[in-house]
């Protein structure tokens, strides 16, 4: 069977079994979408869920051209993290089905370990960690005057909504995941069926149709409601504000400036729209430099990637949920008690962070970047399987406590 793209913006929705029959019923009269049909057939035939989809299965892809620059090599006698802490972190990461664990101090990798046949140049799917990159790109648009303010109403760019209540939602409220918009799943939740509009959207040939159809279900700004489709709306806004495709913005404004290797993003159809809420197919080590932006007020090698103060704005607590900023998790989350069953949306940690300013880039299946500002630490973890018992405090706290004082 020919491989077809699966834009996995519904990542969390594919936790359940995929051995379901193709739906007819409610969608029998929908216009035929051959790409949707072939992707659905391929999804079922492969028995895939987002973590098990091979990176080379995505098609079509848009190149995110990089400009790879080497990473610094630490001096052998200048380790700033106790070897016992690094060994314990690696042992736990391996036991949790990790494919990569990489640790950097002040931008220099001090530990790099791969498992399950992976290596430095093996691409992975960071899943929803990609959402944080979308917010970084909003910062670049503000720096260039393409967007004047995050308090502008989204009807400025989403002209289809002009004069409607949803048009008055602000960019800030979307960045905070407090848009008040519906999920778009017609009440079907995580049901893996072609009757579910989110499934049809995620496998179909138009990434923009479903997000642009969303209607308000509550006041904007009042309730935190994590929504993949809202991030796709941010991607539409970026494209319309800048006049450039998402993959071009990603390449020219972040990837090349950070000295990262070539990456790729899935498209809904040849020459079509990029997925923005997930799936920047890339090397785990390159996320060290993305994390480094949170240590250096958006600077890299003396150059501003985002405007001064944008990182502080991204990580500031939102009114609707203090643990979330602009498409990024910041500070302590759900602490202690029993670990939530299944797949908790809010990151769970067994104890408070050693550094309460710890930042988390959070992706389906335990894809993580942790930034620990007080220790100048960036930690990257990648996986292709769910961990057995993930604890979001363990790696950052273990390595923070193991950091040697000068």
N, C-alpha and C positions, 0 to 999 in steps of 0.2 A: 504494500500500500504506500502510496506517495505520502511523504511526511508533510504535515500542514501545521501552520502556526497555531499555538494555543496561547493567546494573550491572557495571562493568568491573573488578571485584575481581581478575579473572584477568589483569590488564593484560599482564604479561610473557608470559603463555601465548598471546597472540594475535599474536605476532611473525610466525609462519609464515603461509603462504598460507591464505586463507579459502575458496578455491574447492574445497570438499570437499562430498561428498554428505551429506545428513542420515543419521545412523546409524539402524539398526534393531537387529538382533542382540540384544546384551546388554540393551538397554533396552526390548525389545518388550513386556514384561509390566509395565513401570512404569506407575503411575497417570497418566492423561492430565493434562497441564498446558498449557492453551491459551495462557497467557502465554508459556511457554517456546517453544511451537511458533511463535508469531507473531514473537517476538524472533529466533529462529534464522533463520526465513525472511527477515526484514528484514536481519539481519546479512549473510547470504550475498548477497542481492539488492544491497545497498549496497556490497559488497566492502570492508567496514570492518575496521579494526583499531583499537585504542584511540585512537591519535593522530588518526585520520581521521574519527572519529564526531563529527558536528556537535553542539555543546552543546545546541541546541534539539531534538535527536533523543530525548533522555532523557525518559521519560514512564512512570509518573507521577513527579512531583517533589514534595518537601516544601520549602516556603519556609523559608529561614533569614533571618529578619527582621533587618535591620541598623538602624543609626542614624548614617548617614554624616556624618562631620565632615571639614572641609577639611584638606588637608595644608599644612603651612607652606611658604612660598615663600622660598628663600634670597636674600639680598641679592646684587646682580650683582657686587659687588666682594669677595665673601667666599667664593669657591670654595676648597675645601680639597683638591681633587684636580686634579692637573695636566691641563689640556685635552688634552694629547697622550695621556695615559693613557686618558682617557674616549673619545677618538676611536679609539684602537687597540682598546679593548674593544668599542666599537660595531661597528667593521669586522669583528672576528672573530665577534661574535655574529651579525651579518647573514650572514656567510659560512657559518655553521653552522645555517642555516634557522630562526633565531629569529623569533618574532612580537613579542617584547617584551624590553627590557632596561631595568631601572630601578635606580638607585643612590641610597642615602640615607646621609647622615652625621648621626649623633645624631638620627635620626628625620625629618630634613628631606630631601626628594628633591632631589638636585643634578643628576640626569641622568635623562631619560625618553625612550625612543625606541621606536617601534612600526613593524612591517613587515607585509607581506602583507595589507593591508586592515584591520589591527587598530587599536584606539585605546584610550584610557584606560578606557572603559566596556565594552569587549569582554570578555565572560566567556571563561575558558579552563578546561581540566580539569587541575588540579595533580597528578592521579594519586596516587601514594603519598606525596606531601608531606602528604596528608590524615592519614596515620597519626600524624604528629607532633602534630597537633591533638587526636587521640584521647588521647594521653598528657597533653597539657595539661589536658584535661577530667578525667582521673583526678586530677590535682593539685587541681582545683576541688572534686572530691568529697571528697578528704581534708580540705581546708580547712573543709568544711561538716560533717565528722563522719560522712558517709555511708559512707566507707571508713575504717577505723581505721588500716590499715597496708598497705604493699605486700608485707609478708611474711605476710599472711593467705592461707590456702589458698583456691583458687578455688571449692571446694565451698560456701563461705559463700554464694555467689550462684548458682552453677551446681548447683542442688540435684539435678539429674538425675545428677550425678557423685558424690553424697555416699556415702562409704564405699568408694569405688573408688580405685585408685592415681592415676588422673588427677585426682581431686578434691583430692589433696594437692599438686598443682602450685601454686606461689605466684603471686600477681599480679606480683611482681617478675620471676619467670622468664618469664612471658608478655611483659611489657614489654621484656625483653631479647631476645626472639625465641630463647629457649632453653628452650622448653616440653617438648621431647622428644616432641611429638605428630607424627603422620603428616601429610603434606601433603594427603591426602584425594583425590588424583588417581588412586588405584588403580594406581599405577605407570605411568600413561600420560604423565607429564611434560607437555609442551606440546602434546600432540596435540589438534587442533581437531576434535572429534568429539562427538556427543551420547552416545557411550559413555563419555566422560570425565566423572566425577562433578563435577569442578570447573566444566566448561563448563555442565553442567545446573544446578548451583547458581547460577552467575553470571547465567544467563539466565532462571532459574526464578522462581517466585512465593513462595519461602520462603528468605530469606537465612540463617536460623538453623539449618536442619535439618542441613546438612553440617558446619558447625563443631561443633555439639553431638554429632555422631556420631564425632568424631575419637578415635582410640585411641593410647596411647603406643607409640612404637617405640624408645625409649631413655630413659635417666635424665634427669630434668629438671635444667636448670642447667648441663649439661656441654658441649653443642654448640650453636653458633650456627646456626640454620636458619630463614632468613627465610620467613615463612608468612603469606599474606594471611588465612587463616581464623582465625589466632590474634588478629589485630586485630579481626575481627568478633566474636570471643568477648569481647574487651575492651569492645566496644560493648554487648553483651548485659549484661555486668556493670555497666556504667554505668547502663543503663536500669533494671535491677533494684535497684541500690543507691540511686538517686535517686528512682525512681518517675516519671521523666519521659522522654519520647521524646528520642532523640538530637538531632533537629533543634531541639528546644526548648532543650536544654542548650547546644548550639552557639550559638544565637541569644542567649540571655540571659546566658551566662557568658563568652562571648568576643566574638562579632560586635558586639553592641551596645556593650559596654564599650570596645572598641577603636575605635569610631566607623567601622565598615566598612559598605559598601553591601550591599544585599540580595544574598543568594546562594541556592543551592539544593542539595539532596542527592537523589540518586535513591532511590526506594523499590522494594521487590520487587513490591509490589502496592498498589492504592489503600488508604490507611490502614495500610499494613504497616510493615515494618522498613527502616530506612535502611541504605545501604551506608556503612561506616565506614572501610574500608581504602583508599578512594580517592574521587575525584570530587566534591569540594566545588566546585561550579561557581561561579566567583567572578572578580573582577577581579585581574590580577597586582599592581597597585599596593597592594591591601589586604594582601598578604603582607609588605609592608615592616613593618607594625605587628606582625604575628605574629613576624617575625624580631626586631623590636625587643625583644620580651619576653626574648630571650636575651642582650641587652645590659644589661638593667635589672633582673635578678633577678626577672622576672615582673611588674614594675610597668609601668603606663601612665598618664601624666599624674598621677602621685602616688597611683594606686590599685592595690592588689595584685590582679592577675588570677588568679595562682596563689600558693600560700603561699611565704613566704621559704624559700629553700633548695631549692625544687622544681626550678628550672632547673639548679642544680648537680647534683642527683640525676639529672636527665634526661641530662645530658651526661657524667656520670662513666663511665669505661670499664667495660664489663660483664666478668665473669669468663670468659665464653665467647668473646668477641671484643672486643678493646680499642677498635676503631673504632666501636663501636655502644653506645648508652645505652638510654634508654627511648624506643623508636620514633623515634630520630634518630641520624644519623651524626655522629661527633665526632672531631676530630683527624685526623692523617694516615691515609690508607687504603693502597691498593696503589700503590706508588711505583716509577716507572721501568721499565726493560725494555721489551719490545714491548707495544704496546697490545693488550689481549685482543681476540680476534676476536668478532664478534657483539655481544651485549649483556651485558656483565659485570654481575653482581649487585653486587659490591663496587665502589664508585667508584674509577676509575683516575686517577692524576695523574702527570704527567711529572717532577715534583720535589716536595720537601717544601713544605708551606705556610710562607709567611713568618711567619704567626702559627700556631703549632702547636695553638692552642685554637680554630681555625676550625671552625664547625659547618655541617653540610650538611643541608638538607631536600631529599630525593632523590625524584624522581618519574620514572616511565616516560617515555622519549623525551627525557630531558634537562631536564625541569622541575626548576628549582633555586631554592632560597634559600640564599645563603651569608651567614654571620654572621662577621665578622672583629673580635673584641672589642677588640684593641689599637688598631685604627684607627676604632672606632665605626662600622663599615661594615655595611650590609645591602644585598645584591645580589640582585635577582630576575630570573630568565630564564625565558621561556615559549616553547613551540614547538608546532607541529602536525605536524612531520615529524622523523624521526631526524636528528641532526647527522651530518656526514660523518666527523668525527674529534674527538670530545669529549675534553677534557682538564680534569679537575676542579680543577687547580691554576691554570689560566690566568687566568680572570677575577678570583678573589680575590687572586692574587699580583700581577697587573698593576695592579690598583687600589690594593692595599696599598702597593706600591712607589711608586705615583704620588701617594700622599697627602702633601700639603705639611705640613711641620713649622711650628708657630707661630713 
